Amino acid sequence: MKELAGKVKLVIKFFPYRYRDYSRIAAEAAIESWRQGKFAEMHELLIKRSPKLDRDSLISYAKELNLDVEKFTKAIDNQEGAAIIDRDLKLAKELDLYVTPAFYINGIKVLGVRDSDYFKNIIFKELENAKKK
């Protein structure tokens, strides 16, 4: 993203897996962290510390990131991110997505974990194609 600043846009959607413990509340935690300006930091903790994604663990991560813990706790308890999550789940169903991570680069579907070179190849090819148009 740094290398291609101004040329690419990253859009993140939430797709909590319904059969995975705590995925929904972890998505709620990510949304509230985004609202408090710490999405990337929370996302990193969620990945590193999985499967410890229970409510108490999420609140401890919020404390670690110096979030407004009272606001954070209220948000996850009241499912304040539900509309965003439900919208993204609907989109995933429309796109016939069933795995994470999933990426779209100009309509090209990329499923699963890939290294940065894999993404760069697609992105550079798409940027080159855009120049030709």
Steps between C-alpha positions, in 0.01 A plus 500: 500500500785740578675426172183565300353784706248695295475225237312233690224497757456237771143427609448264791182302551401285796425132451478330839479127449183379666651174622805658661481592865513872566530608136196727522612677819853532355347677198313729741831572676668581169220740403511685830879516479463651152257758640763587760780521242681175582371247248839387370636455850197301615501291183863409566420396858199294390717308254794454740295401800237283336330287624484718814210710372256473788345815645750536787797458265359758259456749783860441611615570141300824504678599821835412345422727205389783729149502358209648690426168673158601631388601151664189350329265747161664446544471122584129499234417760230687307621374161526855368681375189221255407373701203848512346564130563160397366549713188840340438365149559228568243762615251710189564196283428431692178863448396484131593787540746551220745861539617719765654708676420352596166611791283374668188740697283306667220259209502770231518417267789795388714425244770722404789822629647745627237835674523544864403665413166187315392289811561759732345502301177125531463492866603784605269339312212168675568670841524674434170170398339340821629773708332423334167130596512 
